[in-house]
């Protein structure tokens, strides 16, 4: 769960680190349209601050978001005041409707087991129309994670200077990522906070099996800018 402090600076950090929300969103839309040209609605699960959802809203007639962090939801609602964003666990929610597409961008590794992965993907698929498209962004697998990995960035945006340093260690399939932030601005001075995130290394077979169990035939798409590609599936008829 992301803290209020991180929610407030999240967009600045990732824009400054080079994350291109517009390009990512456009390529996800292309993946969906290729498989379902008539797609008109989209659900963004674990939508965070709504940066992808903001672009999806320009491409689809109707969009919604689901997010587990109150701080992230607050940022998303400020960005998209007319868009419904529901606070919910991504493994267990029911919005009472189906969508042409469901997207989940970099949230799956926050699940702690294969059972949770299966539950989440099943929940996503239950919100798809027959023929609807599921797009899931994976993370690293057990065979391509670097133990002890350190990342560091300094971002300057407007009056803010933000330093982010992380260190990741693994025990079995579980990664503990400790992240330190220093946020400085002329009026507020400098402040420091830290967060520790627990992430799971899932295999390609586990992602694909989760899709199949949920009634979606999986396809792994190697596509920039995602180092780990994307998993895409079409919902079969019941």
C-alpha positions as CSV (number, residue, x, y, z in Angstrom):
1,X,0.0,0.0,0.0
2,X,1.4,3.4,-1.0
3,X,1.6,6.1,1.7
4,X,0.1,9.6,1.4
5,X,3.6,11.0,1.2
6,X,4.5,8.9,-1.8
7,X,1.1,9.5,-3.5
8,X,1.8,13.3,-3.5
9,X,5.1,12.9,-5.4
10,X,4.5,9.7,-7.3
11,X,3.9,11.3,-10.7
12,X,6.8,13.7,-10.4
13,X,9.2,10.8,-9.6
14,X,8.1,8.6,-12.5
15,X,7.9,11.4,-15.1
16,X,11.4,12.4,-14.0
17,X,12.6,8.8,-14.3
18,X,11.5,8.8,-17.9
19,X,8.1,7.0,-17.7
20,X,6.1,7.9,-20.8
21,X,2.5,7.4,-19.8
22,X,1.2,8.7,-23.2
23,X,3.2,6.2,-25.2
24,X,2.4,3.3,-22.9
25,X,-1.3,4.0,-22.9
26,X,-1.3,4.4,-26.7
27,X,0.4,1.0,-27.1
28,X,-2.0,-0.7,-24.7
29,X,-4.9,0.8,-26.7
30,X,-3.4,-0.6,-29.9
31,X,-3.1,-4.1,-28.3
32,X,-6.8,-3.9,-27.4
33,X,-8.1,-2.5,-30.7
34,X,-6.1,-5.2,-32.7
35,X,-8.0,-7.9,-30.8
36,X,-11.3,-6.1,-30.3
37,X,-11.8,-3.3,-32.8
38,X,-15.2,-2.4,-31.3
39,X,-13.9,-2.0,-27.8
40,X,-15.6,1.0,-26.2
41,X,-15.0,0.7,-22.4
42,X,-12.0,0.0,-20.2
43,X,-11.3,-0.7,-16.5
44,X,-7.9,0.2,-15.2
45,X,-7.1,-1.9,-12.2
46,X,-4.6,-0.6,-9.6
47,X,-4.9,2.7,-11.5
48,X,-2.7,4.6,-9.1
49,X,-2.8,8.4,-9.6
50,X,-4.7,7.9,-12.9
51,X,-1.9,8.8,-15.3
52,X,-2.7,6.0,-17.7
53,X,-6.4,6.3,-17.0
54,X,-6.2,10.0,-18.1
55,X,-5.1,8.8,-21.6
56,X,-7.5,5.9,-21.7
57,X,-10.4,8.3,-21.1
58,X,-9.5,10.0,-24.4
59,X,-9.7,6.7,-26.3
60,X,-12.7,4.9,-24.9
61,X,-16.3,6.1,-24.5
62,X,-16.4,4.9,-20.9
63,X,-13.6,4.2,-18.3
64,X,-13.4,3.4,-14.6
65,X,-10.5,2.8,-12.2
66,X,-9.9,0.5,-9.2
67,X,-7.3,1.3,-6.7
68,X,-6.4,0.2,-3.2
69,X,-4.6,3.3,-1.9
70,X,-6.7,6.2,-0.6
71,X,-3.8,8.6,-1.3
72,X,-3.6,7.5,-4.9
73,X,-7.4,7.7,-5.4
74,X,-7.3,11.3,-4.2
75,X,-4.7,12.1,-6.8
76,X,-6.6,10.3,-9.5
77,X,-9.9,12.1,-8.7
78,X,-8.1,15.5,-8.8
79,X,-6.8,14.5,-12.3
80,X,-10.1,13.0,-13.5
81,X,-13.0,14.6,-11.6
82,X,-15.6,13.0,-13.8
83,X,-14.3,9.4,-13.7
84,X,-15.3,6.8,-11.2
85,X,-12.5,5.3,-9.1
86,X,-13.4,2.6,-6.6
87,X,-11.3,1.7,-3.6
88,X,-11.0,-2.1,-3.6
89,X,-8.6,-5.0,-3.4
90,X,-7.6,-6.1,-6.9
91,X,-8.2,-9.8,-5.9
92,X,-11.8,-9.3,-4.8
93,X,-14.1,-6.6,-6.3
94,X,-17.4,-6.5,-8.1
95,X,-18.3,-3.3,-10.0
96,X,-21.6,-4.8,-11.3
97,X,-20.7,-4.4,-14.9
98,X,-18.5,-5.7,-17.7
99,X,-16.0,-3.9,-19.9
100,X,-14.5,-4.3,-23.3
101,X,-11.0,-4.2,-21.8
102,X,-9.3,-4.5,-18.5
103,X,-5.7,-3.2,-18.0
104,X,-3.5,-3.7,-15.0
105,X,-0.2,-1.8,-15.2
106,X,2.6,-2.8,-12.9
107,X,0.7,-3.9,-9.9
108,X,0.7,-7.7,-10.1
109,X,4.1,-8.1,-8.4
110,X,2.6,-6.7,-5.2
111,X,0.6,-10.0,-4.9
112,X,2.3,-12.5,-2.6
113,X,1.5,-15.9,-4.1
114,X,0.4,-17.8,-7.2
115,X,-3.0,-18.2,-5.5
116,X,-3.3,-14.4,-5.2
117,X,-2.2,-14.0,-8.8
118,X,-4.9,-16.5,-9.9
119,X,-7.5,-14.8,-7.8
120,X,-6.7,-11.3,-9.2
121,X,-6.6,-12.4,-12.9
122,X,-9.9,-14.3,-12.4
123,X,-11.5,-11.1,-10.9
124,X,-10.2,-9.0,-13.9
125,X,-11.7,-11.5,-16.4
126,X,-15.0,-11.6,-14.6
127,X,-15.3,-7.9,-15.5
128,X,-14.8,-8.6,-19.3
129,X,-17.4,-9.0,-22.0
130,X,-17.0,-12.1,-24.1
131,X,-14.3,-11.2,-26.6
132,X,-13.0,-8.5,-24.3
133,X,-9.3,-8.0,-23.9
134,X,-7.2,-8.4,-20.7
135,X,-3.8,-6.6,-20.6
136,X,-1.4,-7.2,-17.7
137,X,2.1,-5.8,-17.2
138,X,4.4,-8.3,-15.5
139,X,7.6,-7.8,-13.6
140,X,10.8,-9.8,-13.4
141,X,10.8,-13.5,-13.1
142,X,13.0,-15.6,-10.7
143,X,15.6,-16.1,-13.3
144,X,16.2,-12.5,-14.3
145,X,16.2,-10.7,-10.9
146,X,19.5,-9.2,-9.7
147,X,19.9,-9.7,-5.9
148,X,21.2,-6.6,-4.2
149,X,20.1,-4.3,-7.1
150,X,20.5,-0.6,-6.3
151,X,18.7,2.2,-8.2
152,X,19.1,5.9,-7.8
153,X,17.6,8.9,-9.4
154,X,17.4,12.7,-8.8
155,X,14.3,14.4,-10.3
156,X,13.9,18.1,-10.7
157,X,10.4,19.3,-11.6
158,X,9.1,22.9,-11.0
159,X,10.2,23.9,-7.5
160,X,10.8,20.3,-6.4
161,X,14.0,18.3,-6.2
162,X,13.4,14.7,-5.3
163,X,16.0,12.0,-4.7
164,X,15.0,8.3,-4.8
165,X,17.3,5.5,-3.9
166,X,16.3,1.8,-3.6
167,X,17.9,-1.5,-2.6
168,X,16.3,-4.9,-3.4
169,X,17.0,-8.2,-1.9
170,X,15.3,-11.6,-2.4
171,X,14.4,-14.5,-0.2
172,X,13.1,-17.3,-2.5
173,X,10.5,-15.7,-4.7
174,X,9.9,-12.7,-2.5
175,X,11.7,-9.4,-3.0
176,X,12.0,-6.8,-0.3
177,X,12.6,-3.4,-1.9
178,X,13.6,-0.6,0.5
179,X,13.2,2.8,-0.9
180,X,14.4,6.1,0.5
181,X,13.1,9.5,-0.7
182,X,14.3,13.0,0.0
183,X,12.0,15.7,-1.1
184,X,13.1,19.4,-1.2
185,X,11.4,22.6,-2.1
186,X,12.2,26.3,-1.3
187,X,9.2,26.9,0.9
188,X,9.1,23.6,2.8
189,X,12.8,22.7,3.0
190,X,13.9,19.0,2.8
191,X,12.2,16.0,4.3
192,X,13.0,12.3,4.2
193,X,10.8,9.2,4.3
194,X,11.2,5.6,3.5
195,X,9.0,2.7,2.4
196,X,9.5,-1.0,2.1
197,X,7.6,-2.9,-0.6
198,X,7.2,-6.7,-0.8
199,X,7.2,-8.0,-4.4
200,X,6.9,-11.4,-5.9
201,X,8.8,-12.9,-8.8
202,X,6.3,-14.9,-10.9
203,X,7.2,-17.1,-13.9
204,X,5.9,-16.7,-17.4
205,X,4.1,-20.1,-17.0
206,X,2.4,-18.8,-13.9
207,X,1.1,-15.7,-15.6
208,X,-0.1,-17.8,-18.6
209,X,-1.8,-20.4,-16.4
210,X,-3.6,-17.6,-14.5
211,X,-5.0,-16.3,-17.8
212,X,-6.1,-19.8,-18.8
213,X,-7.8,-20.5,-15.5
214,X,-9.7,-17.2,-15.9
215,X,-10.9,-18.1,-19.4
216,X,-8.5,-16.0,-21.4
217,X,-6.1,-17.4,-23.9
218,X,-2.7,-15.8,-23.0
219,X,-0.2,-14.2,-25.4
220,X,3.1,-12.7,-24.3
221,X,3.9,-9.6,-26.3
222,X,7.4,-8.3,-26.4
223,X,6.9,-4.6,-26.7
224,X,8.7,-1.4,-25.9
225,X,8.9,0.3,-23.5
226,X,8.2,-2.6,-21.3
227,X,11.4,-4.6,-20.5
228,X,9.3,-7.6,-19.4
229,X,6.8,-7.3,-22.2
230,X,3.0,-7.6,-21.7
231,X,0.6,-10.4,-21.3
232,X,-2.6,-10.1,-23.4
233,X,-5.6,-12.4,-23.5
234,X,-9.1,-12.5,-25.0
235,X,-12.0,-13.6,-22.9
236,X,-13.6,-16.8,-24.2
237,X,-17.3,-17.3,-24.2
238,X,-18.8,-19.0,-21.0
